[in-house]
């Protein structure tokens, strides 16, 4: 359990950082406003935000989920293999399996809760074999007994179906020797090359 005092310190740290970065955040918001793009073609936004990460010393990002949903469309990516977002920021997409009846299935999230841990174990194995790395994602609220906030249908069906999913998560967690992006970064950059060419 996280102590309340520690949580409050974290909140204050976040507030201070937002205040310090306010000019930059306003500049980014203005840029996005002045360069509108269709929901499925946010190329300028991706380039600008990734550039900001590079300028602040970030080495990797994991924001791309290469599927199409009512909220966004990254289906132009034909693989969930890592690629260079900028010459120095590696984009590591959330893993997606492509060979299940022509449907792209993310490793984690709603499909994880819908299909259960054993299916995700097979998906992780297949994706890792194909692209060299498998990224499994889970939201913290998917592991607790009660959802954080009430939401209306149909979003409630997708967001809170089969919660909590702790047992399924434990099955996936126990099936592999997991690591984090920091430990994987060296091998991935060596695999893709030391200089980024925005390869997708």
Wavefront OBJ file of the C-alpha trace (Angstrom):
o trace
v 0.000 0.000 0.000
v 1.167 3.534 -0.793
v 1.164 5.840 2.215
v -1.121 8.862 1.943
v 1.792 11.199 2.637
v 3.750 9.671 -0.253
v 0.747 10.048 -2.556
v 0.368 13.698 -1.565
v 4.054 14.342 -2.271
v 3.623 12.794 -5.700
v 0.591 15.005 -6.411
v 2.519 18.116 -5.404
v 5.426 17.062 -7.597
v 3.082 16.694 -10.564
v 1.566 20.122 -9.916
v 4.986 21.763 -9.738
v 6.077 20.104 -12.967
v 2.935 21.236 -14.785
v 3.471 24.797 -13.560
v 7.113 24.742 -14.657
v 6.252 23.362 -18.090
v 3.176 25.536 -18.647
v 4.720 27.637 -21.481
v 5.720 24.465 -23.337
v 2.319 22.842 -22.800
v 0.558 25.979 -24.069
v 2.834 26.051 -27.129
v 2.061 22.393 -27.897
v -1.683 22.949 -27.467
v -1.536 25.972 -29.780
v 0.417 24.002 -32.396
v -2.149 21.179 -32.361
v -4.976 23.716 -32.599
v -3.361 25.535 -35.527
v -2.564 22.279 -37.367
v -5.801 20.283 -37.310
v -5.714 16.741 -38.637
v -8.222 13.976 -39.194
v -8.446 11.415 -36.426
v -6.815 8.745 -38.563
v -4.033 10.985 -39.909
v -2.425 12.736 -36.935
v 1.059 12.736 -38.418
v 2.028 16.307 -37.441
v 0.824 15.746 -33.880
v 2.827 12.547 -33.544
v 5.951 14.206 -34.954
v 5.637 17.256 -32.678
v 4.975 15.294 -29.491
v 7.743 12.784 -30.183
v 10.149 15.653 -30.845
v 9.304 17.109 -27.422
v 10.149 13.767 -25.826
v 13.491 13.759 -27.630
v 14.277 17.319 -26.496
v 13.670 16.279 -22.882
v 15.951 13.271 -22.986
v 13.426 10.491 -23.510
v 14.821 7.427 -25.249
v 11.608 5.532 -25.947
v 7.841 5.871 -26.084
v 4.997 3.360 -26.165
v 1.941 5.286 -27.341
v 1.085 3.517 -30.590
v -1.577 0.804 -30.586
v -1.678 -0.335 -34.243
v -5.392 -1.013 -34.551
v -8.452 0.981 -35.555
v -11.011 1.993 -32.934
v -13.799 4.608 -32.788
v -11.299 6.906 -31.032
v -8.182 6.601 -33.217
v -6.688 4.741 -36.135
v -3.088 3.483 -36.193
v -3.929 0.586 -38.490
v -1.578 1.996 -41.159
v 1.165 0.241 -39.187
v 1.334 -3.252 -40.613
v 3.268 -4.604 -37.642
v 3.713 -3.903 -33.946
v 7.492 -4.031 -34.357
v 9.459 -1.096 -32.831
v 10.432 1.802 -35.098
v 12.177 5.161 -34.760
v 9.768 7.979 -33.907
v 12.677 10.432 -34.191
v 16.391 9.742 -34.765
v 16.812 9.266 -30.999
v 13.388 8.221 -29.664
v 12.384 4.606 -30.198
v 8.663 3.938 -30.520
v 7.717 0.554 -29.043
v 4.077 -0.146 -30.003
v 1.717 -2.148 -27.872
v 1.770 -5.653 -29.295
v -0.968 -6.728 -31.667
v -1.553 -10.176 -33.132
v -2.595 -10.100 -36.795
v -3.408 -13.658 -37.786
v -6.597 -14.394 -35.891
v -9.311 -14.576 -38.581
v -8.008 -11.296 -40.016
v -8.717 -9.413 -36.775
v -6.026 -7.420 -34.992
v -6.036 -8.403 -31.323
v -4.063 -6.288 -28.820
v -2.042 -8.104 -26.184
v -3.769 -6.855 -23.055
v -6.685 -4.524 -22.356
v -10.266 -5.438 -23.217
v -9.375 -8.525 -25.263
v -7.260 -9.767 -22.368
v -10.296 -9.588 -20.087
v -12.614 -10.969 -22.757
v -10.494 -13.958 -23.801
v -8.616 -14.650 -20.560
v -4.996 -15.227 -19.610
v -4.289 -18.475 -21.552
v -5.130 -16.808 -24.877
v -2.846 -13.855 -24.123
v -0.038 -16.250 -23.251
v -0.268 -17.685 -26.767
v -0.484 -14.183 -28.266
v 2.630 -13.018 -26.381
v 4.551 -16.085 -27.573
v 3.526 -15.547 -31.204
v 4.246 -11.790 -31.261
v 7.642 -12.201 -29.606
v 8.593 -14.854 -32.146
v 7.603 -12.586 -35.059
v 8.935 -9.135 -34.059
v 11.452 -9.876 -31.277
v 9.560 -8.188 -28.439
v 6.069 -8.500 -26.976
v 4.477 -5.639 -25.048
v 1.651 -6.611 -22.704
v -0.369 -3.759 -21.227
v -2.880 -3.672 -18.401
v -4.640 -0.795 -16.676
v -4.349 -0.708 -12.868
v -8.124 -0.429 -12.510
v -8.537 -3.744 -14.360
v -7.100 -5.531 -11.320
v -9.369 -4.069 -8.615
v -12.827 -5.136 -7.519
v -14.714 -1.946 -8.259
v -14.361 0.425 -11.232
v -13.001 3.904 -10.460
v -15.905 5.904 -11.916
v -19.344 5.071 -13.306
v -19.603 5.310 -17.085
v -22.529 5.003 -19.461
v -23.203 2.261 -21.967
v -21.695 1.100 -24.298
v -18.331 2.228 -22.913
v -19.064 0.427 -19.642
v -19.121 -2.915 -21.481
v -15.622 -2.410 -22.890
v -14.070 -0.658 -19.904
v -15.306 -2.816 -17.030
v -16.074 -6.243 -18.531
v -14.810 -9.074 -16.300
v -13.232 -6.881 -13.649
v -11.244 -7.721 -11.640
v -8.935 -9.662 -13.956
v -6.296 -10.361 -11.337
v -6.241 -14.147 -11.773
v -5.832 -13.895 -15.549
v -3.107 -11.312 -15.053
v -1.248 -13.585 -12.644
v -1.358 -16.398 -15.226
v 0.223 -14.189 -17.890
v 2.732 -12.760 -15.424
v 3.852 -16.213 -14.326
v 4.240 -17.574 -17.850
v 7.283 -15.522 -18.911
v 10.444 -13.896 -17.521
v 9.337 -10.265 -17.923
v 11.521 -7.179 -18.148
v 10.982 -3.462 -18.747
v 11.760 -1.186 -21.690
v 14.871 0.175 -20.025
v 16.510 -3.258 -19.940
v 15.360 -4.011 -23.503
v 16.477 -0.725 -25.040
v 20.059 -1.735 -25.819
v 19.081 -4.906 -27.660
v 16.318 -3.136 -29.577
v 18.495 -0.248 -30.751
v 21.166 -2.713 -31.821
v 18.541 -4.662 -33.738
v 17.215 -1.566 -35.537
v 20.520 0.252 -35.935
v 22.150 2.969 -33.893
v 20.745 5.817 -36.001
v 17.044 6.261 -36.476
v 15.587 6.695 -39.925
v 11.922 6.922 -38.954
v 11.547 3.359 -40.167
v 8.049 1.953 -39.747
l 1 2 3 4 5 6 7 8 9 10 11 12 13 14 15 16 17 18 19 20 21 22 23 24 25 26 27 28 29 30 31 32 33 34 35 36 37 38 39 40 41 42 43 44 45 46 47 48 49 50 51 52 53 54 55 56 57 58 59 60 61 62 63 64 65 66 67 68 69 70 71 72 73 74 75 76 77 78 79 80 81 82 83 84 85 86 87 88 89 90 91 92 93 94 95 96 97 98 99 100 101 102 103 104 105 106 107 108 109 110 111 112 113 114 115 116 117 118 119 120 121 122 123 124 125 126 127 128 129 130 131 132 133 134 135 136 137 138 139 140 141 142 143 144 145 146 147 148 149 150 151 152 153 154 155 156 157 158 159 160 161 162 163 164 165 166 167 168 169 170 171 172 173 174 175 176 177 178 179 180 181 182 183 184 185 186 187 188 189 190 191 192 193 194 195 196 197 198 199 200
